[in-house]
Amino acid sequence: MFNIKGVTRAIIMAVTSVFVFGAAGGAIAATKWQQSHPRRAEVNHRLGNQDKRINQERREGELSKAQAQTLHRDDRGIRSEERTMASLDGGHITKQDQRTLNQQENQISKDIGK
């Protein structure tokens, strides 16, 4: 005869292990996908370029320290919004999210070039 409690416990442990390790594997795959999603990459690439432009304009004296700080703060806000949007949509941003973020980046880009 076998112990029913022992068998039940073994089944529960096996099922739990499958869920735990399955979820961990899925999280790793989702992280890789999130990092290389084209719409997110495009938005983040633009933010990086704008950061460089702000720093260049500051070095050349075209922007005051306060103006540069404001523009950097605005860029950080867009980056934060992009991350929030992605977290709500399974690690990617929608085409509408991208359009919204691009419009915000366009406004900051105009402010850099003034």
Buried (B, 14 or more C-beta within 10 A) or exposed (E): EEEEEEEEEEEEEEEEEEEEEEEEEEEEEEEEEBEEBEBBEBBBEBBEEBBEBBBEBBEEEBBEEEBBEBBBEBBEEBBEBBBEBBEEEEBBBEEEBBEBBBEBBEEBBEBBEE
